[in-house]
Amino acid sequence: MENGTVELFDEKNAYIPQEPQGQAFFDDGREIDLLHFVYNHPAINSMRDSPSRVWRAIDEYAQTKKYLMNVGATKAQLVSKLIAERKPRYMVELGGYVGYSALHFGKALRAAGGIRYFSLERNPKFGAVMMALVELAGLSDIVKVVVGTSAESIKRLHANGDLEVIDMMFLDHYKPAYLVDLKLSEHLRLVRPGTVLVADNVIQPGNPPYLEYVRSTVEEKKARVKTGVPETVDRNKFTSCRTMYNDKTEHGSLRSEINGIPYLIYESKLLKSFEPTGEIVSATKIIKWNNELIANDRMELKLQNASEKQANNIQILSTS
């Protein structure tokens, strides 16, 4: 895909359609059923130490048994190509689910000479499934599954010294948490010049707070910070979250006491891709991020590293 064009979707690779609204399409036992499907597969021995054969078995399940909310082959190939081009050392995934994207991106990161792929997953059941499939694929040396909420996991990895910089981040978790986790990553200086962010589903089903933030000017973000009122992300503004996360009451609204770095400017270019079921969606938004300092505000910003005071480009790739 180049210049916003979309290649034809191969229907033989399409997943079973997602269940109608109001019906469960994840966390109803299908993830454990997937694990049994893979480990009882006639080709199980050939899957060992082969990420591609494991993810093809996951695809087979989603094509013949039940829908899985994976990123899908088309988007996975798009991001894997970006990994090969950018050669990140440390990559963080928010929302690992059953490990489909971790298999694709962990394999690509290893081939690009990367050091560690952290896959953060809130649900311990999903995390266990992912660990089993990552081990089967022979990626345990590079993929680290971290179970817990995204914000707490990011803070813990940073505090322990396991994560000092995020060269690439893939956001595909609880949609209202996108903005909160982005600001947290900015605040901890994990996101910095050279970082690439990939955010799925920002157009469809949509993520208005995240898009508003990355599209805001420096002055607009500074004005919100100066109000002194912490921003709250209301999950009820996310149509999909009202049905997907009805049991996640602790996530009803996300209050952010962290302002991030308002001096960052985003520019975007929209491309297109496919969902694994075959629907065309707006898929990839490539964003350049400049760290611009306004001379009169240098003391206010209190940057610790003098090199951060120079204008730098960060490319951010957002996938919808």
DOZADREN-395816 format. One line per 8 residues: their letters; for each residue x, y, z of N, C-alpha, C. Coordinates in nm, 2 decimals, m for minus. Layout:
a) X,Y,Z,X,Y,Z,X,Y,Z; ...
***
This chain:
mengtvel) 0.08,m0.12,0.00,0.00,0.00,0.00,0.09,0.12,0.00; 0.07,0.21,m0.09,0.14,0.34,m0.10,0.05,0.45,m0.15; 0.08,0.57,m0.10,0.00,0.69,m0.14,m0.15,0.67,m0.11; m0.19,0.60,m0.01,m0.33,0.59,0.03,m0.40,0.49,m0.05; m0.34,0.41,m0.14,m0.41,0.31,m0.22,m0.43,0.18,m0.14; m0.53,0.10,m0.17,m0.55,m0.02,m0.10,m0.55,m0.14,m0.19; m0.47,m0.24,m0.16,m0.46,m0.36,m0.24,m0.59,m0.44,m0.22; m0.62,m0.52,m0.32,m0.74,m0.61,m0.31,m0.73,m0.70,m0.19
fdeknayi) m0.83,m0.72,m0.12,m0.83,m0.81,0.00,m0.86,m0.96,m0.05; m0.78,m1.05,0.00,m0.79,m1.19,m0.04,m0.90,m1.25,0.05; m1.01,m1.28,m0.01,m1.13,m1.33,0.07,m1.10,m1.46,0.14; m1.01,m1.54,0.09,m0.98,m1.67,0.15,m0.91,m1.65,0.29; m0.86,m1.53,0.31,m0.80,m1.50,0.44,m0.89,m1.43,0.54; m1.02,m1.41,0.50,m1.11,m1.34,0.59,m1.15,m1.42,0.71; m1.16,m1.35,0.82,m1.21,m1.41,0.95,m1.36,m1.42,0.94; m1.41,m1.51,1.03,m1.55,m1.52,1.05,m1.60,m1.38,1.10
pqepqgqa) m1.71,m1.33,1.05,m1.76,m1.19,1.10,m1.77,m1.19,1.25; m1.74,m1.07,1.30,m1.76,m1.04,1.44,m1.91,m1.06,1.48; m1.94,m1.11,1.60,m2.07,m1.12,1.65,m2.15,m0.99,1.65; m2.28,m0.99,1.63,m2.36,m0.87,1.63,m2.34,m0.79,1.76; m2.37,m0.66,1.75,m2.36,m0.58,1.87,m2.45,m0.63,1.98; m2.39,m0.64,2.10,m2.47,m0.69,2.22,m2.43,m0.83,2.25; m2.36,m0.90,2.15,m2.32,m1.04,2.18,m2.17,m1.04,2.20; m2.13,m1.12,2.29,m1.98,m1.13,2.33,m1.90,m1.18,2.21
ffddgrei) m1.79,m1.11,2.19,m1.70,m1.15,2.08,m1.56,m1.17,2.13; m1.54,m1.17,2.26,m1.41,m1.20,2.33,m1.44,m1.23,2.47; m1.34,m1.30,2.54,m1.35,m1.33,2.68,m1.48,m1.41,2.71; m1.51,m1.50,2.62,m1.63,m1.59,2.65,m1.58,m1.74,2.64; m1.45,m1.76,2.65,m1.40,m1.90,2.64,m1.32,m1.93,2.51; m1.34,m1.84,2.41,m1.28,m1.87,2.28,m1.13,m1.86,2.29; m1.07,m1.78,2.38,m0.93,m1.77,2.38,m0.86,m1.90,2.43; m0.92,m1.96,2.53,m0.87,m2.09,2.58,m0.90,m2.20,2.48
dllhfvyn) m1.01,m2.19,2.41,m1.05,m2.28,2.30,m0.94,m2.27,2.19; m0.90,m2.15,2.16,m0.79,m2.13,2.06,m0.66,m2.20,2.10; m0.63,m2.19,2.23,m0.50,m2.26,2.28,m0.51,m2.41,2.26; m0.63,m2.47,2.29,m0.65,m2.61,2.27,m0.64,m2.64,2.12; m0.70,m2.56,2.04,m0.70,m2.58,1.89,m0.56,m2.58,1.84; m0.47,m2.49,1.89,m0.33,m2.49,1.84,m0.26,m2.61,1.89; m0.27,m2.64,2.02,m0.18,m2.74,2.07,m0.23,m2.88,2.03; m0.36,m2.89,1.98,m0.41,m3.02,1.93,m0.41,m3.03,1.78
hpainsmr) m0.35,m2.93,1.72,m0.34,m2.92,1.57,m0.25,m3.03,1.52; m0.29,m3.09,1.41,m0.21,m3.20,1.35,m0.06,m3.15,1.31; m0.05,m3.02,1.29,0.08,m2.97,1.25,0.16,m2.90,1.37; 0.12,m2.94,1.49,0.18,m2.88,1.61,0.33,m2.89,1.61; 0.39,m3.00,1.57,0.54,m3.01,1.58,0.61,m2.92,1.48; 0.55,m2.89,1.37,0.61,m2.80,1.28,0.60,m2.65,1.32; 0.51,m2.63,1.42,0.49,m2.49,1.47,0.60,m2.45,1.57; 0.66,m2.55,1.63,0.76,m2.52,1.73,0.88,m2.43,1.67
dspsrvwr) 0.90,m2.32,1.74,1.01,m2.23,1.69,0.98,m2.16,1.56; 0.85,m2.16,1.52,0.81,m2.10,1.39,0.69,m2.00,1.42; 0.72,m1.87,1.44,0.62,m1.77,1.46,0.51,m1.77,1.35; 0.56,m1.78,1.23,0.46,m1.77,1.11,0.36,m1.88,1.11; 0.41,m2.00,1.15,0.32,m2.12,1.15,0.22,m2.11,1.27; 0.26,m2.05,1.38,0.17,m2.03,1.49,0.07,m1.93,1.46; 0.11,m1.82,1.40,0.00,m1.72,1.37,m0.09,m1.76,1.26; m0.04,m1.85,1.17,m0.13,m1.90,1.07,m0.23,m2.00,1.13
aideyaqt) m0.19,m2.07,1.24,m0.29,m2.15,1.31,m0.39,m2.07,1.38; m0.35,m1.95,1.43,m0.45,m1.86,1.49,m0.54,m1.81,1.38; m0.49,m1.77,1.27,m0.58,m1.73,1.16,m0.68,m1.84,1.12; m0.63,m1.96,1.12,m0.71,m2.07,1.08,m0.83,m2.08,1.18; m0.80,m2.07,1.30,m0.91,m2.08,1.40,m1.01,m1.97,1.38; m0.96,m1.84,1.35,m1.05,m1.73,1.33,m1.13,m1.74,1.20; m1.08,m1.81,1.11,m1.14,m1.83,0.98,m1.25,m1.94,0.98; m1.23,m2.04,1.07,m1.32,m2.15,1.07,m1.40,m2.18,1.20
kkylmnvg) m1.36,m2.12,1.31,m1.42,m2.15,1.44,m1.50,m2.02,1.49; m1.42,m1.93,1.54,m1.48,m1.81,1.60,m1.39,m1.69,1.57; m1.46,m1.57,1.56,m1.39,m1.45,1.53,m1.29,m1.42,1.65; m1.17,m1.36,1.61,m1.08,m1.32,1.71,m1.04,m1.17,1.68; m1.04,m1.09,1.79,m1.01,m0.94,1.76,m0.86,m0.91,1.75; m0.80,m0.98,1.65,m0.66,m0.96,1.62,m0.64,m0.84,1.52; m0.52,m0.80,1.51,m0.50,m0.69,1.42,m0.51,m0.73,1.27; m0.49,m0.86,1.24,m0.51,m0.91,1.11,m0.38,m0.91,1.03
atkaqlvs) m0.37,m0.99,0.92,m0.25,m1.00,0.85,m0.21,m0.88,0.77; m0.30,m0.80,0.72,m0.27,m0.69,0.64,m0.20,m0.58,0.72; m0.26,m0.54,0.84,m0.20,m0.44,0.92,m0.07,m0.50,0.98; m0.07,m0.62,1.02,0.05,m0.68,1.08,0.17,m0.67,0.98; 0.14,m0.69,0.85,0.25,m0.68,0.75,0.30,m0.54,0.74; 0.20,m0.44,0.75,0.23,m0.30,0.74,0.32,m0.26,0.85; 0.29,m0.30,0.97,0.37,m0.26,1.09,0.51,m0.33,1.09; 0.50,m0.46,1.05,0.63,m0.54,1.04,0.73,m0.47,0.94
kliaerkp) 0.67,m0.42,0.83,0.76,m0.35,0.74,0.82,m0.22,0.80; 0.74,m0.15,0.88,0.79,m0.03,0.95,0.90,m0.07,1.05; 0.88,m0.18,1.12,0.98,m0.23,1.21,1.11,m0.25,1.14; 1.10,m0.32,1.02,1.22,m0.35,0.94,1.29,m0.22,0.90; 1.21,m0.12,0.87,1.27,0.01,0.82,1.33,0.09,0.93; 1.26,0.10,1.05,1.30,0.18,1.16,1.40,0.12,1.25; 1.40,m0.02,1.26,1.49,m0.09,1.34,1.49,m0.05,1.49; 1.37,m0.05,1.55,1.37,m0.02,1.70,1.44,m0.12,1.78
rymvelgg) 1.49,m0.07,1.89,1.56,m0.16,1.99,1.46,m0.21,2.09; 1.37,m0.12,2.14,1.27,m0.16,2.24,1.13,m0.12,2.19; 1.04,m0.22,2.19,0.91,m0.20,2.14,0.81,m0.24,2.25; 0.70,m0.16,2.27,0.60,m0.18,2.37,0.47,m0.20,2.30; 0.39,m0.30,2.33,0.26,m0.32,2.28,0.16,m0.31,2.40; 0.06,m0.22,2.38,m0.05,m0.21,2.48,m0.17,m0.28,2.44; m0.20,m0.39,2.50,m0.31,m0.48,2.46,m0.27,m0.60,2.37; m0.21,m0.70,2.44,m0.15,m0.81,2.36,m0.25,m0.91,2.32
yvgysalh) m0.37,m0.92,2.39,m0.47,m1.02,2.36,m0.41,m1.16,2.36; m0.43,m1.24,2.25,m0.38,m1.37,2.25,m0.24,m1.39,2.19; m0.17,m1.27,2.15,m0.04,m1.28,2.11,m0.02,m1.27,1.96; m0.12,m1.25,1.88,m0.11,m1.25,1.73,m0.01,m1.14,1.69; m0.03,m1.02,1.74,0.06,m0.91,1.70,0.20,m0.93,1.75; 0.21,m0.99,1.88,0.34,m1.01,1.94,0.42,m1.11,1.85; 0.35,m1.21,1.80,0.42,m1.31,1.71,0.48,m1.24,1.58; 0.39,m1.16,1.52,0.43,m1.08,1.40,0.55,m0.99,1.43
fgkalraa) 0.52,m0.90,1.53,0.61,m0.79,1.56,0.74,m0.84,1.63; 0.72,m0.94,1.72,0.84,m0.99,1.78,0.94,m1.06,1.68; 0.88,m1.13,1.59,0.97,m1.19,1.48,1.04,m1.08,1.40; 0.96,m0.97,1.37,1.02,m0.86,1.29,1.12,m0.79,1.37; 1.10,m0.77,1.50,1.19,m0.70,1.58,1.32,m0.78,1.59; 1.31,m0.91,1.61,1.43,m0.99,1.62,1.51,m0.98,1.49; 1.44,m0.99,1.38,1.51,m0.98,1.25,1.58,m0.84,1.23; 1.52,m0.74,1.29,1.58,m0.60,1.27,1.69,m0.57,1.38
ggiryfsl) 1.72,m0.67,1.46,1.83,m0.65,1.56,1.78,m0.59,1.69; 1.65,m0.60,1.71,1.59,m0.54,1.84,1.63,m0.62,1.96; 1.61,m0.56,2.08,1.65,m0.62,2.20,1.53,m0.68,2.28; 1.42,m0.61,2.29,1.31,m0.66,2.37,1.17,m0.60,2.32; 1.07,m0.69,2.32,0.93,m0.66,2.28,0.85,m0.68,2.41; 0.80,m0.57,2.47,0.71,m0.59,2.59,0.57,m0.58,2.54; 0.49,m0.69,2.57,0.35,m0.70,2.54,0.27,m0.69,2.67; 0.20,m0.58,2.69,0.13,m0.55,2.81,m0.02,m0.59,2.79
ernpkfga) m0.07,m0.67,2.88,m0.20,m0.73,2.87,m0.27,m0.72,3.01; m0.38,m0.66,3.02,m0.45,m0.65,3.15,m0.51,m0.78,3.20; m0.57,m0.86,3.11,m0.64,m0.98,3.14,m0.54,m1.10,3.16; m0.53,m1.15,3.29,m0.43,m1.26,3.31,m0.46,m1.39,3.23; m0.59,m1.41,3.19,m0.62,m1.53,3.11,m0.56,m1.51,2.97; m0.58,m1.39,2.91,m0.52,m1.37,2.78,m0.37,m1.37,2.79; m0.31,m1.31,2.90,m0.17,m1.32,2.91,m0.11,m1.46,2.92; m0.18,m1.55,2.98,m0.14,m1.69,2.99,m0.14,m1.75,2.85
vmmalvel) m0.25,m1.73,2.77,m0.26,m1.78,2.64,m0.14,m1.73,2.55; m0.12,m1.60,2.57,m0.01,m1.54,2.49,0.13,m1.60,2.52; 0.15,m1.62,2.65,0.28,m1.67,2.69,0.30,m1.81,2.63; 0.19,m1.89,2.63,0.20,m2.03,2.58,0.23,m2.03,2.43; 0.17,m1.93,2.36,0.19,m1.93,2.21,0.32,m1.87,2.18; 0.37,m1.77,2.25,0.50,m1.71,2.23,0.61,m1.81,2.26; 0.59,m1.90,2.36,0.69,m2.00,2.39,0.69,m2.10,2.28; 0.57,m2.14,2.23,0.56,m2.24,2.12,0.64,m2.19,2.00
aglsdivk) 0.62,m2.06,1.97,0.68,m2.00,1.85,0.83,m1.97,1.86; 0.89,m1.99,1.98,1.03,m1.97,2.00,1.07,m1.83,2.01; 0.98,m1.74,2.07,1.01,m1.60,2.08,1.03,m1.55,2.22; 1.04,m1.65,2.31,1.05,m1.61,2.46,1.17,m1.53,2.49; 1.28,m1.54,2.40,1.40,m1.47,2.43,1.39,m1.32,2.40; 1.28,m1.28,2.32,1.27,m1.14,2.28,1.14,m1.08,2.33; 1.03,m1.16,2.34,0.90,m1.11,2.38,0.88,m1.14,2.52; 0.85,m1.03,2.60,0.82,m1.04,2.74,0.67,m1.00,2.76
vvvgtsae) 0.59,m1.09,2.81,0.45,m1.06,2.84,0.44,m1.01,2.98; 0.37,m0.89,2.99,0.36,m0.82,3.12,0.21,m0.81,3.15; 0.16,m0.87,3.26,0.02,m0.87,3.30,m0.01,m0.76,3.40; m0.11,m0.68,3.37,m0.15,m0.58,3.46,m0.20,m0.46,3.38; m0.26,m0.36,3.44,m0.31,m0.24,3.37,m0.19,m0.18,3.29; m0.22,m0.11,3.18,m0.11,m0.06,3.10,m0.04,0.05,3.17; m0.11,0.14,3.24,m0.04,0.25,3.31,0.05,0.20,3.42; 0.00,0.11,3.50,0.08,0.05,3.61,0.20,m0.03,3.56
sikrlhan) 0.18,m0.10,3.45,0.29,m0.18,3.39,0.40,m0.09,3.33; 0.36,0.02,3.27,0.46,0.12,3.21,0.54,0.18,3.33; 0.47,0.22,3.43,0.54,0.28,3.54,0.63,0.18,3.61; 0.59,0.06,3.63,0.67,m0.04,3.69,0.80,m0.08,3.61; 0.78,m0.09,3.48,0.89,m0.12,3.39,0.99,m0.01,3.39; 0.94,0.11,3.40,1.03,0.23,3.40,1.10,0.24,3.53; 1.03,0.22,3.64,1.09,0.23,3.78,1.20,0.12,3.80; 1.17,0.00,3.75,1.27,m0.11,3.76,1.39,m0.10,3.67
gdlevidm) 1.39,0.00,3.58,1.50,0.01,3.49,1.49,m0.08,3.37; 1.38,m0.15,3.35,1.37,m0.24,3.24,1.33,m0.17,3.11; 1.28,m0.05,3.13,1.23,0.03,3.01,1.27,0.18,3.03; 1.37,0.22,2.95,1.42,0.36,2.96,1.38,0.44,2.84; 1.35,0.37,2.73,1.30,0.44,2.61,1.21,0.35,2.53; 1.11,0.41,2.47,1.02,0.33,2.38,1.06,0.37,2.23; 1.12,0.29,2.16,1.15,0.32,2.02,1.03,0.30,1.93; 0.94,0.21,1.97,0.82,0.19,1.89,0.71,0.14,1.99
mfldhykp) 0.59,0.20,1.98,0.48,0.16,2.06,0.36,0.13,1.97; 0.29,0.01,2.01,0.17,m0.03,1.94,0.05,m0.02,2.03; m0.04,0.07,2.01,m0.15,0.09,2.10,m0.28,0.02,2.04; m0.33,m0.08,2.11,m0.44,m0.15,2.06,m0.52,m0.21,2.18; m0.53,m0.13,2.29,m0.59,m0.18,2.41,m0.72,m0.11,2.44; m0.75,m0.08,2.57,m0.87,m0.01,2.61,m0.87,0.13,2.55; m0.96,0.16,2.46,m0.95,0.28,2.38,m0.94,0.41,2.46; m1.02,0.42,2.57,m1.01,0.55,2.65,m0.87,0.57,2.72
aylvdlkl) m0.79,0.46,2.73,m0.66,0.47,2.79,m0.55,0.52,2.69; m0.58,0.53,2.57,m0.48,0.57,2.47,m0.42,0.70,2.51; m0.50,0.80,2.54,m0.45,0.93,2.57,m0.38,0.94,2.70; m0.43,0.87,2.80,m0.37,0.87,2.94,m0.23,0.80,2.93; m0.22,0.69,2.85,m0.09,0.62,2.85,0.01,0.70,2.76; m0.04,0.77,2.66,0.05,0.85,2.58,0.11,0.96,2.66; 0.03,1.03,2.74,0.07,1.14,2.82,0.17,1.08,2.93; 0.14,0.97,2.99,0.23,0.91,3.08,0.37,0.88,3.02
sehlrlvr) 0.37,0.82,2.90,0.49,0.79,2.83,0.57,0.92,2.80; 0.50,1.02,2.76,0.57,1.15,2.74,0.63,1.20,2.87; 0.55,1.20,2.98,0.60,1.24,3.11,0.72,1.17,3.16; 0.73,1.04,3.14,0.84,0.96,3.18,0.96,0.97,3.08; 0.95,1.05,2.98,1.05,1.06,2.88,1.08,0.93,2.81; 0.98,0.84,2.80,0.99,0.72,2.73,0.97,0.74,2.58; 0.88,0.83,2.55,0.85,0.87,2.41,0.94,1.00,2.39; 1.03,0.99,2.29,1.13,1.09,2.27,1.16,1.10,2.12
pgtvlvad) 1.25,1.19,2.08,1.29,1.20,1.94,1.33,1.06,1.88; 1.27,1.02,1.78,1.30,0.89,1.72,1.19,0.79,1.74; 1.10,0.81,1.84,1.00,0.71,1.87,0.90,0.70,1.76; 0.84,0.58,1.74,0.73,0.56,1.64,0.62,0.50,1.72; 0.50,0.57,1.71,0.38,0.52,1.78,0.28,0.46,1.67; 0.22,0.35,1.70,0.12,0.29,1.61,0.00,0.27,1.69; m0.11,0.34,1.65,m0.24,0.34,1.73,m0.35,0.29,1.64; m0.40,0.17,1.68,m0.51,0.11,1.60,m0.65,0.16,1.64
nviqpgnp) m0.74,0.16,1.55,m0.88,0.20,1.57,m0.91,0.34,1.62; m0.82,0.43,1.57,m0.85,0.57,1.61,m0.96,0.64,1.52; m0.99,0.58,1.41,m1.10,0.64,1.32,m1.22,0.55,1.34; m1.21,0.42,1.32,m1.32,0.33,1.34,m1.27,0.21,1.43; m1.34,0.20,1.55,m1.46,0.27,1.59,m1.44,0.41,1.64; m1.32,0.46,1.66,m1.29,0.60,1.69,m1.23,0.62,1.82; m1.15,0.73,1.83,m1.09,0.77,1.96,m1.08,0.92,1.96; m1.19,0.99,1.98,m1.19,1.14,1.97,m1.09,1.21,2.07
pyleyvrs) m1.08,1.17,2.20,m0.98,1.24,2.28,m0.84,1.22,2.24; m0.80,1.10,2.19,m0.66,1.08,2.14,m0.64,1.17,2.02; m0.73,1.17,1.93,m0.71,1.24,1.80,m0.71,1.39,1.83; m0.79,1.44,1.92,m0.79,1.58,1.96,m0.66,1.62,2.01; m0.60,1.54,2.10,m0.47,1.57,2.16,m0.36,1.58,2.06; m0.35,1.48,1.97,m0.24,1.48,1.88,m0.26,1.58,1.77; m0.38,1.63,1.75,m0.41,1.73,1.65,m0.40,1.87,1.71; m0.39,1.89,1.84,m0.39,2.02,1.90,m0.26,2.09,1.88
tveekkar) m0.26,2.22,1.88,m0.14,2.30,1.87,m0.08,2.31,2.01; 0.05,2.36,2.01,0.12,2.37,2.13,0.04,2.47,2.22; m0.01,2.58,2.17,m0.08,2.68,2.25,m0.21,2.62,2.30; m0.28,2.54,2.23,m0.41,2.47,2.27,m0.38,2.38,2.39; m0.27,2.30,2.38,m0.24,2.21,2.49,m0.19,2.28,2.61; m0.11,2.39,2.59,m0.07,2.47,2.70,m0.18,2.54,2.78; m0.28,2.58,2.70,m0.40,2.64,2.76,m0.47,2.55,2.85; m0.49,2.42,2.81,m0.56,2.32,2.89,m0.48,2.29,3.01
vktgvpet) m0.34,2.29,3.00,m0.26,2.26,3.12,m0.28,2.38,3.22; m0.28,2.50,3.17,m0.29,2.62,3.26,m0.42,2.63,3.34; m0.52,2.55,3.30,m0.65,2.56,3.37,m0.63,2.49,3.51; m0.53,2.40,3.52,m0.51,2.33,3.64,m0.61,2.22,3.67; m0.70,2.20,3.58,m0.80,2.10,3.60,m0.76,1.97,3.53; m0.74,1.86,3.60,m0.70,1.73,3.53,m0.81,1.69,3.43; m0.76,1.64,3.32,m0.85,1.60,3.21,m0.90,1.46,3.25; m1.03,1.44,3.22,m1.10,1.31,3.24,m1.15,1.25,3.11
vdrnkfts) m1.11,1.13,3.08,m1.15,1.06,2.96,m1.28,0.98,3.00; m1.39,1.01,2.94,m1.52,0.94,2.98,m1.54,0.83,2.88; m1.54,0.70,2.94,m1.55,0.59,2.85,m1.69,0.58,2.78; m1.79,0.65,2.83,m1.92,0.65,2.77,m1.93,0.72,2.64; m1.82,0.80,2.61,m1.81,0.86,2.48,m1.76,0.77,2.37; m1.72,0.65,2.42,m1.67,0.55,2.32,m1.78,0.44,2.31; m1.85,0.44,2.19,m1.97,0.35,2.17,m1.93,0.21,2.20; m1.82,0.16,2.14,m1.78,0.02,2.15,m1.75,m0.02,2.30
crtmyndk) m1.70,0.08,2.38,m1.66,0.04,2.51,m1.78,0.02,2.60; m1.89,0.08,2.57,m2.01,0.06,2.65,m2.06,m0.08,2.64; m2.03,m0.15,2.53,m2.07,m0.29,2.53,m1.95,m0.39,2.55; m1.83,m0.35,2.51,m1.72,m0.43,2.53,m1.67,m0.44,2.67; m1.68,m0.34,2.75,m1.62,m0.33,2.88,m1.72,m0.31,2.99; m1.84,m0.36,2.98,m1.95,m0.34,3.08,m1.91,m0.39,3.22; m1.82,m0.49,3.22,m1.78,m0.54,3.35,m1.65,m0.48,3.40; m1.60,m0.38,3.33,m1.47,m0.32,3.37,m1.51,m0.19,3.44
tehgslrs) m1.58,m0.19,3.55,m1.64,m0.07,3.61,m1.53,0.02,3.66; m1.41,m0.03,3.69,m1.30,0.05,3.74,m1.25,0.14,3.63; m1.28,0.11,3.51,m1.24,0.19,3.40,m1.34,0.29,3.35; m1.45,0.31,3.43,m1.56,0.39,3.39,m1.51,0.53,3.34; m1.42,0.59,3.40,m1.36,0.72,3.35,m1.22,0.72,3.39; m1.13,0.77,3.31,m0.99,0.78,3.34,m0.95,0.92,3.37; m0.90,0.95,3.48,m0.86,1.08,3.52,m0.71,1.09,3.51; m0.66,1.19,3.43,m0.52,1.20,3.41,m0.47,1.32,3.48
eingipyl) m0.38,1.30,3.58,m0.31,1.40,3.65,m0.19,1.45,3.58; m0.15,1.37,3.47,m0.03,1.40,3.40,m0.06,1.47,3.27; 0.01,1.58,3.25,m0.01,1.66,3.13,0.07,1.62,3.01; 0.16,1.54,3.02,0.25,1.50,2.91,0.34,1.62,2.88; 0.38,1.63,2.75,0.46,1.74,2.71,0.38,1.82,2.60; 0.33,1.94,2.64,0.25,2.01,2.54,0.32,2.07,2.42; 0.46,2.06,2.43,0.54,2.13,2.32,0.56,2.04,2.20; 0.48,1.94,2.19,0.50,1.84,2.08,0.40,1.86,1.97
iyeskllk) 0.44,1.87,1.84,0.35,1.90,1.73,0.34,1.78,1.64; 0.22,1.75,1.60,0.19,1.63,1.52,0.14,1.67,1.38; 0.19,1.60,1.28,0.14,1.62,1.14,0.10,1.48,1.09; 0.00,1.47,1.01,m0.05,1.33,0.98,m0.07,1.32,0.83; m0.07,1.19,0.79,m0.10,1.15,0.65,m0.18,1.02,0.67; m0.29,1.01,0.60,m0.39,0.90,0.62,m0.37,0.80,0.51; m0.35,0.67,0.55,m0.35,0.56,0.45,m0.46,0.47,0.48; m0.47,0.36,0.41,m0.59,0.27,0.44,m0.54,0.12,0.44
sfeptgei) m0.62,0.04,0.51,m0.59,m0.10,0.52,m0.72,m0.18,0.55; m0.70,m0.31,0.58,m0.82,m0.39,0.60,m0.83,m0.44,0.75; m0.95,m0.46,0.79,m0.97,m0.54,0.91,m0.96,m0.69,0.87; m0.93,m0.78,0.96,m0.91,m0.92,0.93,m1.04,m0.99,0.87; m1.16,m0.92,0.89,m1.28,m0.98,0.83,m1.30,m0.93,0.69; m1.21,m0.83,0.64,m1.21,m0.79,0.50,m1.27,m0.65,0.48; m1.33,m0.59,0.58,m1.38,m0.45,0.56,m1.27,m0.35,0.54; m1.29,m0.26,0.45,m1.19,m0.15,0.43,m1.21,m0.05,0.54
vsatkiik) m1.10,m0.01,0.61,m1.11,0.09,0.71,m0.99,0.19,0.69; m1.01,0.31,0.74,m0.90,0.40,0.74,m0.79,0.34,0.84; m0.67,0.32,0.79,m0.59,0.23,0.86,m0.47,0.30,0.92; m0.39,0.38,0.85,m0.27,0.42,0.90,m0.25,0.57,0.89; m0.22,0.63,1.00,m0.20,0.77,1.00,m0.05,0.79,1.04; 0.03,0.84,0.95,0.17,0.86,0.98,0.19,1.01,1.03; 0.25,1.03,1.14,0.25,1.16,1.20,0.40,1.19,1.24; 0.44,1.31,1.20,0.57,1.36,1.24,0.55,1.45,1.37
wnnelian) 0.64,1.43,1.46,0.63,1.50,1.59,0.75,1.58,1.61; 0.74,1.71,1.62,0.85,1.80,1.65,0.85,1.84,1.79; 0.96,1.83,1.86,0.98,1.88,1.99,1.02,2.02,1.99; 0.92,2.12,1.99,0.95,2.26,1.97,0.95,2.33,2.11; 1.06,2.40,2.14,1.06,2.47,2.26,1.04,2.62,2.23; 0.95,2.68,2.30,0.93,2.82,2.29,1.02,2.89,2.39; 1.10,2.99,2.34,1.21,3.04,2.42,1.17,3.08,2.56; 1.06,3.15,2.58,1.02,3.21,2.71,0.97,3.10,2.80
drmelklq) 0.95,2.97,2.76,0.90,2.87,2.84,1.00,2.76,2.88; 1.13,2.79,2.85,1.23,2.68,2.87,1.24,2.64,3.02; 1.23,2.74,3.11,1.24,2.71,3.25,1.11,2.64,3.30; 1.00,2.67,3.24,0.88,2.60,3.27,0.88,2.46,3.24; 0.94,2.43,3.12,0.94,2.29,3.08,1.03,2.20,3.16; 1.14,2.26,3.21,1.24,2.19,3.30,1.29,2.06,3.23; 1.33,2.07,3.11,1.39,1.95,3.05,1.52,1.91,3.11; 1.54,1.78,3.14,1.66,1.74,3.21,1.78,1.72,3.11
nasekqan) 1.74,1.69,2.99,1.85,1.66,2.89,1.86,1.78,2.79; 1.97,1.84,2.78,1.99,1.96,2.70,1.96,1.93,2.55; 1.99,1.80,2.51,1.97,1.77,2.37,1.82,1.77,2.34; 1.73,1.76,2.44,1.59,1.76,2.41,1.54,1.90,2.38; 1.62,2.00,2.40,1.58,2.14,2.37,1.59,2.17,2.22; 1.64,2.08,2.14,1.66,2.10,2.00,1.53,2.05,1.93; 1.50,2.10,1.81,1.39,2.05,1.74,1.43,1.92,1.68; 1.34,1.82,1.71,1.37,1.68,1.66,1.24,1.63,1.60
niqilsts) 1.25,1.53,1.51,1.14,1.47,1.45,1.11,1.33,1.51; 0.99,1.30,1.54,0.94,1.17,1.59,0.83,1.13,1.49; 0.84,1.02,1.43,0.73,0.97,1.35,0.64,0.88,1.43; 0.51,0.91,1.42,0.41,0.84,1.49,0.32,0.78,1.38; 0.29,0.65,1.39,0.21,0.58,1.29,0.08,0.54,1.37; m0.03,0.59,1.33,m0.16,0.56,1.40,m0.24,0.48,1.30; m0.30,0.36,1.35,m0.37,0.28,1.26,m0.52,0.28,1.31; m0.61,0.30,1.21,m0.75,0.30,1.25,m0.82,0.18,1.19
***
